[in-house]
Amino acid sequence: MMDYAALEARVRAAGIVPILAARSVDFVVSATEALVAGGATCIEVLFRSAAAQPALAEVRRRFPDLLVAAGTILEPEQYAAAVEAGADFCISPGFDPVIVDIANAGPIRIVPGVQTASEVIAAWRKGVTLQKFYPSEPAGGTAVLSDYANVFPTVSFMPSGKIDLANLAAYGRLRNIASVGGSWMYMDAGQPVSCEDMTARMTASLAAWAGVRG
């Protein structure tokens, strides 16, 4: 079982987290294979469809060393399904103290979504030192997160929401950002790109990230 410090270390090492919509088990597995070929070491599978749990379980089986998150966890039943599928941790779009309490008592942690300072504090008081800033760009993005670095020095963030290669560097320059998530490395205009393009986009994104992280 990873605590938040250990989880943050692994997320920071990953840098960029592709967020995969579970269109089907085959899609998630093939996309994961292409993204791993491009250097991805962490992915998030969104629990928004019936394919999500079996897709995550198959990714876990085929890529045992990959850090795998279950995303959009809103209900206790989803948390239990993520645990059963073999997720390393969970992610929620918002801060729900009920789910946080369940995860704190359970086998894997949850990274809750926050926007406001009050939400950051509420999550921090429950021991959550790694939080999701969502939706990042509409909520102020790096302008807000740079201020949070001064106010909340013990909290790190995993922003997502309208982040892409064009604004990636701005996020990479902020040290309170552990990683960024998104779909730009596998989607274009609402449709998946080819597996070859996924690999190339992932490689380019990680290179851009490394270029500003030093």
C-alpha positions in Angstrom: 0.0 0.0 0.0 1.4 3.4 -1.0 0.9 6.4 1.2 0.6 9.9 -0.4 4.4 10.5 -0.2 5.2 7.3 -2.1 2.4 7.9 -4.6 3.6 11.5 -5.2 7.1 10.2 -5.8 5.9 7.8 -8.5 3.6 10.4 -10.1 6.4 12.9 -10.2 8.6 10.4 -11.9 5.9 9.8 -14.5 5.4 13.5 -15.2 2.6 13.1 -17.7 -0.5 10.9 -17.2 -2.6 10.0 -20.2 -6.3 9.9 -19.2 -8.0 7.2 -21.2 -11.7 7.0 -21.9 -12.7 3.3 -21.7 -14.3 3.1 -25.1 -13.6 -0.7 -25.0 -11.2 -3.1 -23.4 -9.3 -3.5 -26.7 -9.0 0.3 -27.1 -7.6 0.9 -23.7 -5.1 -2.0 -24.0 -3.9 -0.9 -27.5 -3.7 2.7 -26.5 -1.8 1.8 -23.3 0.6 -0.3 -25.3 1.3 2.6 -27.7 1.7 5.2 -24.9 4.0 2.9 -22.9 6.1 2.6 -26.1 6.3 6.4 -26.1 7.6 6.4 -22.5 4.4 6.6 -20.4 4.8 5.1 -16.9 1.4 6.0 -15.5 -2.1 6.1 -17.0 -5.6 6.8 -15.8 -8.6 4.8 -16.9 -11.9 6.7 -16.5 -14.6 4.8 -14.7 -17.4 6.2 -16.9 -18.4 3.1 -18.8 -19.0 -0.6 -18.3 -15.7 -1.4 -20.0 -13.7 0.5 -17.5 -13.2 -2.2 -14.8 -12.3 -5.0 -17.2 -10.1 -2.7 -19.2 -8.1 -1.6 -16.1 -7.9 -5.3 -15.0 -6.5 -6.2 -18.4 -4.0 -3.3 -18.3 -2.9 -4.5 -14.8 -2.4 -8.0 -16.1 -0.4 -7.0 -19.2 1.6 -4.1 -17.7 2.4 -5.2 -14.2 5.0 -2.4 -13.6 2.8 0.4 -14.9 1.3 2.9 -12.3 -2.5 2.6 -13.0 -5.2 5.0 -11.7 -8.9 4.6 -11.8 -10.5 8.0 -12.6 -13.9 9.7 -12.1 -14.4 7.8 -8.8 -17.7 9.2 -7.4 -19.2 6.3 -5.4 -18.0 3.8 -2.9 -18.9 1.0 -5.3 -16.6 2.5 -7.9 -13.8 2.6 -5.4 -14.3 -1.1 -4.6 -14.4 -1.9 -8.3 -11.1 -0.1 -8.8 -9.5 -2.0 -6.0 -10.8 -5.3 -7.4 -9.5 -4.5 -10.8 -6.0 -3.8 -9.5 -5.7 0.0 -9.5 -2.8 1.5 -7.7 -4.8 4.6 -6.8 -8.0 6.4 -7.6 -8.7 9.9 -8.8 -11.9 11.9 -8.3 -13.0 15.2 -10.1 -14.1 16.7 -6.8 -13.5 16.6 -3.0 -15.9 14.2 -1.3 -15.0 13.6 2.4 -16.9 10.3 2.4 -14.9 8.8 -0.5 -11.6 10.2 1.0 -12.4 8.5 4.4 -13.2 5.2 2.6 -9.9 5.4 0.7 -7.9 6.4 3.8 -9.2 3.3 5.5 -8.8 1.1 2.4 -6.0 -0.5 0.5 -5.4 2.4 -2.1 -5.4 6.2 -1.8 -7.6 8.6 -3.7 -6.5 11.9 -5.2 -9.5 14.2 -4.9 -10.2 17.1 -7.2 -10.1 20.7 -5.9 -10.4 24.2 -7.1 -10.7 26.6 -4.2 -8.4 27.2 -1.3 -11.1 26.0 1.1 -11.2 22.6 -0.8 -7.4 22.3 -0.7 -7.5 22.9 3.1 -10.4 20.5 3.6 -8.5 17.7 1.7 -5.2 18.5 3.4 -6.8 18.2 6.9 -7.7 14.6 5.9 -4.0 13.9 5.1 -4.3 14.3 1.4 -1.1 16.0 0.2 -1.5 15.1 -3.4 -4.6 16.6 -5.0 -6.1 17.0 -8.5 -6.6 20.6 -9.7 -9.6 20.3 -12.0 -10.7 21.6 -14.5 -7.4 23.3 -14.6 -7.4 25.8 -17.4 -11.0 27.0 -16.8 -10.2 27.3 -13.1 -7.2 29.5 -13.6 -4.5 27.0 -14.4 -0.9 28.1 -13.6 -2.0 31.5 -12.3 -3.8 29.9 -9.4 -1.4 27.0 -8.9 1.6 29.4 -8.7 -0.1 31.1 -5.8 -1.0 27.8 -4.2 2.7 26.9 -4.2 3.2 29.8 -1.7 0.1 29.2 0.4 0.2 25.4 0.6 3.9 24.4 0.5 3.1 20.8 1.6 0.5 20.1 -1.1 1.3 19.0 -4.6 -1.1 18.9 -7.6 -2.1 16.7 -10.6 -3.9 19.3 -12.8 -5.9 18.2 -15.8 -8.6 19.9 -18.0 -7.8 21.6 -21.3 -4.0 21.0 -20.9 -2.1 20.2 -24.1 1.3 20.4 -25.6 1.0 24.1 -26.2 0.6 25.0 -22.5 2.6 22.1 -21.0 5.8 24.0 -20.4 4.0 26.5 -18.2 2.8 23.7 -15.9 6.2 22.0 -15.9 7.9 25.2 -14.5 5.8 25.0 -11.3 7.4 22.7 -8.6 4.1 22.1 -6.8 2.9 20.3 -9.8 3.7 16.6 -9.6 2.3 15.7 -13.0 -0.2 16.8 -15.6 -3.0 14.7 -17.2 -4.9 14.9 -20.4 -5.9 13.3 -23.7 -3.9 15.3 -26.2 -1.4 12.5 -26.7 -4.0 10.1 -28.0 -6.9 12.2 -29.2 -7.4 14.8 -32.0 -10.7 16.5 -32.6 -12.6 14.0 -30.5 -11.2 10.9 -32.2 -8.3 8.7 -31.3 -5.2 9.0 -33.5 -3.2 6.0 -34.8 -1.1 4.0 -32.4 2.0 5.3 -34.1 0.9 8.9 -33.5 0.1 8.1 -29.9 3.6 6.8 -29.4 5.1 9.9 -31.1 3.0 12.3 -29.2 3.8 10.7 -25.9 7.5 10.9 -26.6 7.3 14.5 -27.7 5.3 15.4 -24.6 7.7 13.8 -22.2 10.6 15.5 -24.0 8.9 18.9 -23.6 8.2 18.1 -19.9 11.8 17.1 -19.3 13.0 20.3 -21.0 11.5 22.5 -18.4 11.8 20.3 -15.4 15.5 20.1 -15.6 
